[in-house]
Amino acid sequence: MLSMNTKYLIAGILIVIPFIVYFAIPTYNRVNPEIGGLTFFYWYQTLWLGISALLFGIAAYILDREVKQ
């Protein structure tokens, strides 16, 4: 069982990861490779929208689980 501080730390890290990725624009500001006619810049951001939703959902689950126990 994780302590309360550890749960907050894990949830905080999961929430911060997408922001770090989104603000690192030079790492994905390019055209190639293309997938389905979309340049790397667009499909990379779209991929991270789904990943961000998953990470935020996991963080919410961790914090919600902590409240109910």
N, C-alpha and C positions, 0 to 999 in steps of 0.2 A: 504494500500500500504506500502510495506516495504522500509525502507531507503536503500541507497546504501551500507552503512557499514553493515547493518543487512544482506543483501543479500550475501555479501562477507563472513561474519561470518558463515552463514548457509552453504554456498557452501564449505567453508574450513572444517567445521566439517564433512560434508558428505564425503569429500575426505580423511580425516584422519582416519575415523572409520575403513576401511578395513586394513590399515597399523597396527593399534593397534591390531586388531584381528590376523593378520598374524604373528606378532612378539611375540605373547603370546603363543609360541609353547608348553610349558608345559601343557597348558589347554586342548590341543587336541592331544597330543602325546600318544595315546593309541590304542589298537586293537579293543576292544569291545565298542559299538555294531556294528555288521556288517550289511550291507544292500546290497543285491544282490552279496554277495561274496567279497565286498569291505570293508576293515577295516575302522574304524571310521576316522583314520588319513586321508585317501584318499577321502572319500565321504564328509567329513567336508570341506576340502580344495576346492573340486569341487563345493560344494554348495556356498561357499563364493566367488568363481569366478563369479557366476551369480549375487549374491547380490552386489558385488563390481561394476560390470558393471551397474547395476541398480542405485546404489548410484552416480557413476561418471556421468551417463546420466542425473540424476536429477540435479546435481550440474552444469553441462554444460547448461542445460535448464534454470536454474535460472540466470546464468551469461549471457547467450545469450539474454534472455528476457530483462535483464537490459540494454544491449547495444542498442537494437532496440527501446526502449521507449524514 
